[in-house]
Amino acid sequence: MTDGITAAEFAAAEGTGDWRVQGDSAAARFTTGSFATGLRFITRIGALAEAANHHPDVDLRYGTVTVRTSSHDINGLSRRDLLLAREISAAARELSIEVDRGDL
């Protein structure tokens, strides 16, 4: 049995409002306002990813961090992506980092 979920299930789940499903992954861009804040956020993301043994793609730019998660073993989204996305969004809120709802 797999932990795979559909794009609709991901989008409808509580705590995923920051994220957009794109193909076989989910992505969110967060406005950090500074490179230093972005680094702090990435450190938090890294700790969450290691604890979950599920590792997203992370892109740090001055003022933004973009995160993309998918489950390569099933070539799509899984409950692991859903849980990690929720945790990343919660970490952003704790660090007073806003989601950027513009195009990814």
Order of alpha helices (4+ residues) and beta strands (2+ residues): alpha-beta-beta-alpha-beta-beta-alpha-beta
